[in-house]
Amino acid sequence: MNLASAIIKRIKRWPMRRAIENLVQWKPLEDPQDGYTIIIAAMQSLSGVAAANLASLLQANLARAREIILVFDCLESEIPESIRSLVAGTDTIPIRLIGYSEKQKATAREINWGWVYSWMSWSIAIGACRTRHAVLHDLDAICADPDLFENLYTGFLDSNTSFHGIRWYAGNGIEAADGYVTTFEMFFDTAVMRDGFRPIEGFNKIGKTRSGRWVDFDTFLYIQSRVASGAVREVDEDALIHPSQLICHYTDAAQRPGRLPKNNSLPLMPLLLHLGGEPQSITSSLDALEQQPGSRTLVINGIKVDLSGMTPEHWAWMAKQARRLVELFRAQHPRGPGDAYLARLEAFSQPESRV
């Protein structure tokens, strides 16, 4: 990105930045607790995914975790009762539910950009943290290795850095060699964030890297560029079930279907909702596929999504991830709709399938 492009992008983004810059505030961290907090930015419309995520976390080894914080993109009074009931029935680790204020909700919905929601939810949670350390855990990332978080936390402490993740960020002009950590499953020093920066400084920003290149900093990357203290420890593929861009693909299907890529992660959404106690989407999808042989149309929260352009290779990848999910949740969900849905995905992976 050259200087002219950077200036144009800054000007275009300026009204949005002004609208949100004072919506979230935090104070320096005083007397922090040892251990870490797990932070999840949750969506009211995908509460089933949040429930499935929580179910996987509650089976994990969280010996040094002190709390799980879920921030929902709605008023606290609008957080679904299913989530409240799940939290009330849990005594293994404290779980705190936080909602938006009226102004935060109204502004986020008016702008309607996913990066505003994620930044706002994460920033609210960071401001509410009581521990020195925290980890950003993606809503659609399902923990498949019980020791994942404890192993990552040990790696974070051993690295003696302020930011520690499982992958270097690359994109929007930023290269892996720049040394910025991707946000998902990123551990960080809460005090570094709250003592040295305002929340708005973590929002997407056009700026220069340390090497002098103009780039578009993703969430919290600008702060990383100022601190210059990051490390990465890759994890085995089997440690997480994390369908790429699933939340973005869902948002595109609901609001901008023309932007939905041909190969996407949406086939896993009905299954995740089902595993989280919301069977409507998987039932509707199975009914639609039964009624129209050869169809590749799924129904997700009432939204019809035609996936006829998806390649057999990608269907095979989706089926592999779906099988992992079905087996991971086998104890809670004996054979039933999940297995029937999995069979459909596996059939679609065959080049000549007309199921």
LUMVEXFI-590758 format. One line per 2 residues: number of its first residue (from 1); their letters; for each residue y, x, z of C-alpha. Coordinates in pm, 1 decimal. Example, Ala and Ser with C-alpha at 12.3 -4.5 7.8 and 13.67 -1.06 7.14 Angstrom:
BEGIN
1	as	-450.0:1230.0:780.0  -106.0:1367.0:714.0
END
This chain:
BEGIN
1	mn	0.0:0.0:0.0  337.7:142.3:-96.6
3	la	664.7:97.8:91.7  785.6:-189.6:-129.7
5	sa	462.4:-385.2:-77.8  479.3:-320.6:296.6
7	ii	834.6:-453.7:316.5  745.9:-767.9:119.4
9	kr	444.6:-839.6:340.8  647.5:-783.5:655.6
11	ik	913.6:-1027.6:536.2  652.8:-1292.3:449.4
13	rw	480.6:-1257.8:786.5  799.9:-1242.5:992.8
15	pm	838.3:-1622.1:1051.3  479.0:-1644.5:1176.4
17	rr	527.7:-1350.0:1406.5  846.2:-1498.4:1548.7
19	ai	670.1:-1830.0:1608.3  392.1:-1676.7:1819.5
21	en	548.3:-1368.7:1980.6  620.5:-1533.7:2316.0
23	lv	326.4:-1774.9:2328.5  110.3:-1536.2:2531.9
25	qw	224.7:-1313.9:2816.8  35.8:-1083.7:3047.7
27	kp	120.6:-865.4:3345.9  6.6:-513.3:3435.6
29	le	-340.1:-513.6:3590.2  -332.4:-472.5:3968.3
31	dp	-635.2:-386.2:4186.6  -890.9:-434.5:3907.3
33	qd	-1252.6:-502.3:3988.8  -1526.8:-265.9:3878.1
35	gy	-1745.6:-367.4:3587.7  -1654.5:-567.4:3279.2
37	ti	-1565.0:-914.7:3155.4  -1721.0:-1071.8:2845.0
39	ii	-1456.0:-1247.0:2634.6  -1536.7:-1515.3:2374.2
41	aa	-1284.2:-1694.5:2153.7  -1443.6:-2039.1:2117.3
43	mq	-1375.4:-2339.9:1894.2  -1377.4:-2701.7:2006.4
45	sl	-1539.1:-2806.8:1676.3  -1818.6:-2550.9:1718.5
47	sg	-1902.5:-2601.6:2084.7  -2272.0:-2596.1:1994.5
49	va	-2236.2:-2238.6:1870.7  -2064.7:-2147.3:2198.6
51	aa	-2353.6:-2307.0:2389.5  -2612.5:-2111.7:2188.4
53	nl	-2414.8:-1791.9:2244.8  -2398.6:-1855.8:2619.1
55	as	-2770.2:-1933.1:2631.8  -2847.7:-1591.7:2480.8
57	ll	-2609.6:-1417.5:2722.8  -2767.6:-1585.3:3024.4
59	qa	-3101.7:-1430.0:2926.5  -2951.2:-1081.6:2905.8
61	nl	-2917.8:-800.8:3156.0  -2553.8:-825.4:3267.2
63	ar	-2584.6:-617.6:3582.5  -2229.6:-482.3:3571.7
65	ar	-2066.1:-785.7:3410.9  -1847.3:-973.1:3657.2
67	ei	-1747.3:-1276.7:3452.8  -1763.9:-1449.5:3115.2
69	il	-1437.3:-1600.5:2989.5  -1436.4:-1855.1:2706.6
71	vf	-1097.4:-1952.8:2565.3  -1108.6:-2270.6:2356.4
73	dc	-860.4:-2360.7:2081.6  -771.5:-2689.0:2252.3
75	le	-624.9:-2815.8:2577.5  -839.7:-2746.6:2882.1
77	se	-891.9:-3121.8:2923.2  -1035.3:-3131.1:2567.3
79	ip	-1305.8:-2869.7:2622.8  -1632.5:-3054.7:2539.5
81	es	-1826.5:-3200.2:2829.2  -2145.2:-3035.9:2699.4
83	ir	-1990.3:-2694.2:2767.6  -1864.9:-2801.3:3110.3
85	sl	-2212.3:-2922.9:3204.0  -2374.0:-2600.4:3085.4
87	va	-2129.6:-2390.7:3289.1  -2168.6:-2611.1:3597.4
89	gt	-2544.9:-2562.7:3585.5  -2521.4:-2183.3:3568.8
91	dt	-2533.2:-1968.3:3881.7  -2629.2:-1627.5:3738.3
93	ip	-2275.0:-1516.3:3647.9  -1931.4:-1676.9:3687.5
95	ir	-1809.3:-1843.9:3367.8  -1443.0:-1938.9:3332.4
97	li	-1320.9:-2191.9:3074.3  -958.6:-2169.7:2958.9
99	gy	-773.7:-2391.1:2712.0  -448.6:-2359.8:2518.3
101	se	-116.9:-2496.0:2637.7  39.2:-2780.7:2440.1
103	kq	273.0:-2536.7:2264.7  0.0:-2284.4:2188.0
105	ka	-221.2:-2555.6:2040.6  58.5:-2709.9:1833.5
107	ta	179.6:-2375.2:1696.3  -168.8:-2249.8:1612.1
109	re	-251.4:-2571.6:1426.8  76.1:-2568.0:1237.3
111	in	16.9:-2210.6:1115.3  -357.1:-2275.8:1071.9
113	wg	-461.8:-1913.6:1022.6  -783.7:-1786.7:1181.4
115	wv	-624.3:-1459.4:1288.4  -366.3:-1647.2:1496.3
117	ys	-643.2:-1832.1:1680.2  -849.8:-1519.9:1749.3
119	wm	-549.3:-1313.5:1859.7  -422.7:-1592.2:2084.6
121	sw	-759.8:-1664.7:2246.5  -842.0:-1298.0:2304.0
123	si	-493.5:-1225.8:2439.7  -508.0:-1520.1:2680.5
125	ai	-843.2:-1394.6:2808.7  -720.4:-1035.0:2842.8
127	ga	-428.6:-1160.2:3050.4  -674.4:-1348.7:3272.4
129	cr	-912.5:-1054.1:3320.9  -975.2:-930.7:3674.6
131	tr	-1183.2:-628.6:3570.9  -1069.9:-288.5:3446.0
133	ha	-1292.4:-319.6:3140.9  -1375.1:-601.0:2898.6
135	vl	-1567.2:-662.5:2577.1  -1477.9:-889.3:2284.7
137	hd	-1796.3:-1077.9:2198.9  -1786.1:-1274.6:1872.3
139	ld	-1857.8:-1646.9:1890.3  -2124.2:-1622.5:1618.5
141	ai	-2289.9:-1304.4:1750.5  -2614.6:-1385.8:1929.8
143	ca	-2746.0:-1124.7:2172.1  -3107.1:-1044.4:2078.8
145	dp	-3150.8:-729.5:2291.7  -3131.4:-808.2:2664.9
147	dl	-2993.5:-461.6:2738.8  -2729.4:-461.5:2463.9
149	fe	-2420.2:-499.0:2681.6  -2534.4:-266.3:2957.2
151	nl	-2619.0:2.0:2700.2  -2283.5:-41.7:2528.1
153	yt	-2102.0:-28.2:2860.6  -2277.0:296.0:2953.7
155	gf	-2175.9:439.7:2616.3  -1817.7:326.7:2673.6
157	ld	-1798.5:492.1:3015.0  -1960.2:811.1:2885.7
159	sn	-1715.9:830.4:2593.8  -1412.8:843.3:2825.3
161	ts	-1210.2:652.6:2563.9  -993.7:341.4:2576.4
163	fh	-1174.7:159.0:2292.7  -1545.9:172.3:2217.3
165	gi	-1737.8:-31.4:1961.5  -2033.8:-40.0:1727.3
167	rw	-1854.2:17.8:1395.9  -1544.2:189.5:1262.0
169	ya	-1299.1:-46.2:1093.9  -1258.1:-16.7:717.5
171	gn	-1042.3:-248.4:508.0  -681.6:-349.5:435.0
173	gi	-602.2:11.8:351.8  -765.9:148.2:666.5
175	ea	-1053.5:393.8:633.7  -1332.4:466.7:878.8
177	ad	-1196.4:819.9:909.4  -878.2:676.1:1064.4
179	gy	-1078.5:617.4:1380.9  -1004.1:253.0:1466.2
181	vt	-1279.6:45.6:1625.3  -1378.2:-294.3:1480.1
183	tf	-1312.2:-568.9:1733.1  -1653.5:-735.8:1753.7
185	em	-1854.2:-607.3:2051.2  -1562.2:-376.4:2133.1
187	ff	-1528.9:-256.4:2492.2  -1180.8:-157.5:2599.6
189	dt	-965.9:-57.8:2896.4  -780.9:-369.7:3007.0
191	av	-520.7:-168.1:3195.5  -429.9:31.4:2883.5
193	mr	-363.7:-293.8:2698.3  -171.8:-474.4:2971.8
195	dg	20.8:-180.2:3117.2  141.9:-33.7:2790.1
197	fr	177.0:-316.4:2540.0  286.6:-676.8:2492.2
199	pi	33.1:-924.9:2352.5  227.3:-960.1:2025.2
201	eg	173.8:-588.9:1959.8  -195.4:-669.3:1919.6
203	fn	-131.6:-918.1:1639.1  -183.8:-825.6:1273.1
205	ki	94.0:-589.3:1170.4  209.4:-398.9:863.2
207	gk	261.6:-39.8:970.8  175.6:323.8:919.8
209	tr	-141.9:502.9:1021.8  -122.3:835.8:1201.2
211	sg	-164.2:1002.8:861.8  140.9:816.2:725.8
213	rw	-24.3:549.6:505.6  107.4:193.5:498.9
215	vd	-172.2:-47.2:598.3  -227.9:-397.7:732.6
217	fd	-345.6:-349.6:1091.7  -600.3:-612.7:1195.2
219	tf	-602.1:-754.9:1548.5  -550.5:-484.3:1815.7
221	ly	-571.7:-202.3:1559.8  -200.9:-124.3:1587.4
223	iq	-245.1:-71.5:1961.1  -540.9:153.0:1888.0
225	sr	-324.8:355.4:1650.9  -74.7:416.0:1932.2
227	va	-336.9:502.8:2194.3  -557.2:715.2:1964.0
229	sg	-862.0:694.6:2189.8  -1163.7:535.2:2025.2
231	av	-1535.6:595.8:1985.4  -1831.0:423.0:1819.3
233	re	-2196.7:397.0:1909.7  -2398.7:212.8:1649.2
235	vd	-2665.3:-29.7:1764.9  -2997.1:-119.8:1610.8
237	ed	-2987.0:-411.7:1368.3  -3231.6:-601.3:1589.3
239	al	-2992.6:-597.0:1887.7  -2768.9:-868.1:1743.7
241	ih	-2801.8:-1167.5:1517.6  -2454.2:-1172.9:1368.8
243	ps	-2415.1:-1356.0:1035.9  -2125.6:-1195.7:854.5
245	ql	-1801.8:-1399.4:839.3  -1975.3:-1721.1:949.8
247	ic	-1671.0:-1862.2:1130.1  -1442.7:-1772.9:837.7
249	hy	-1685.8:-1934.2:594.0  -1696.0:-2250.4:804.6
251	td	-1316.2:-2266.5:809.4  -1303.6:-2214.1:432.5
253	aa	-1558.7:-2490.6:374.7  -1356.3:-2729.8:589.8
255	qr	-1007.1:-2643.6:463.8  -1023.6:-2425.8:150.8
257	pg	-1360.8:-2481.2:-22.2  -1239.3:-2303.9:-334.7
259	rl	-1222.9:-1976.9:-138.3  -1582.2:-1997.3:-14.2
261	pk	-1782.7:-1705.8:-160.2  -2099.9:-1784.5:-352.6
263	nn	-2314.6:-1591.4:-105.1  -2206.0:-1690.4:244.2
265	sl	-2349.7:-1734.9:593.4  -2318.1:-2114.4:624.7
267	pl	-2695.5:-2184.8:609.8  -2715.2:-2056.1:968.5
269	mp	-2449.8:-2293.2:1103.4  -2666.1:-2610.9:1130.0
271	ll	-2935.0:-2405.9:1304.2  -2694.3:-2249.0:1554.8
273	lh	-2544.2:-2588.7:1635.0  -2895.6:-2728.8:1684.3
275	lg	-2993.4:-2442.8:1916.4  -2676.3:-2512.5:2113.4
277	ge	-2773.8:-2873.9:2171.8  -2595.8:-3039.2:1877.0
279	pq	-2867.2:-3151.8:1630.5  -2650.8:-3370.9:1406.2
281	si	-2581.9:-3106.9:1138.0  -2942.4:-2988.9:1104.2
283	ts	-3067.4:-3349.8:1091.1  -2805.2:-3446.4:832.4
285	sl	-2883.7:-3138.0:623.9  -3258.2:-3203.1:629.8
287	da	-3197.5:-3567.2:532.7  -2971.1:-3464.3:243.1
289	le	-3226.1:-3212.4:114.3  -3505.6:-3470.3:142.0
291	qq	-3311.4:-3736.2:-43.9  -3211.5:-3506.4:-330.1
293	pg	-3501.4:-3277.3:-429.8  -3372.4:-2953.1:-573.2
295	sr	-3038.6:-2990.0:-395.5  -2878.9:-2704.8:-202.7
297	tl	-2625.5:-2924.3:-23.1  -2594.7:-2889.0:353.9
299	vi	-2398.6:-3115.1:588.0  -2211.3:-2929.9:863.3
301	ng	-2010.1:-3136.9:1109.1  -1986.8:-3403.1:840.3
303	ik	-1870.1:-3156.9:572.7  -2086.7:-3143.0:259.6
305	vd	-2129.8:-2787.5:132.6  -2292.6:-2721.1:-205.2
307	ls	-2469.3:-2383.3:-192.7  -2642.0:-2409.0:-530.6
309	gm	-2478.2:-2084.6:-644.1  -2635.2:-1874.2:-371.2
311	tp	-2880.8:-1613.4:-499.6  -3249.4:-1608.4:-394.9
313	eh	-3191.8:-1265.7:-239.7  -2920.7:-1404.5:-14.1
315	wa	-3130.3:-1707.7:75.2  -3401.7:-1460.5:178.0
317	wm	-3155.3:-1277.3:401.9  -3042.6:-1605.5:557.6
319	ak	-3405.4:-1708.6:611.6  -3477.5:-1377.1:785.5
321	qa	-3187.7:-1429.8:1028.3  -3287.6:-1793.9:1079.0
323	rr	-3643.2:-1691.4:1171.4  -3506.5:-1445.5:1426.0
325	lv	-3296.3:-1723.2:1580.1  -3584.1:-1971.4:1588.3
327	el	-3812.5:-1720.9:1760.3  -3541.4:-1605.6:2003.5
329	fr	-3490.4:-1966.3:2120.4  -3857.2:-2067.2:2099.6
331	aq	-3890.6:-2131.5:2474.5  -3597.5:-2373.6:2477.2
333	hp	-3678.2:-2530.5:2139.7  -4050.5:-2576.1:2067.8
335	rg	-4149.9:-2656.9:1712.3  -3934.4:-2924.8:1556.7
337	pg	-3620.5:-2951.1:1337.7  -3552.6:-2578.4:1360.3
339	da	-3887.3:-2493.6:1205.0  -3850.2:-2759.5:933.9
341	yl	-3508.2:-2621.9:847.5  -3638.7:-2264.6:845.6
343	ar	-3911.2:-2368.5:600.2  -3643.3:-2501.0:365.1
345	le	-3446.6:-2175.8:376.5  -3759.9:-1971.7:309.8
347	af	-3845.9:-2194.2:12.9  -3496.5:-2144.7:-131.6
349	sq	-3551.8:-1769.5:-131.3  -3815.0:-1811.2:-403.9
351	pe	-3655.1:-1759.9:-749.9  -3815.3:-2068.3:-906.3
353	sr	-3785.0:-2290.9:-599.2  -3698.4:-2656.0:-658.4
355	v	-3768.3:-2770.2:-301.7
END
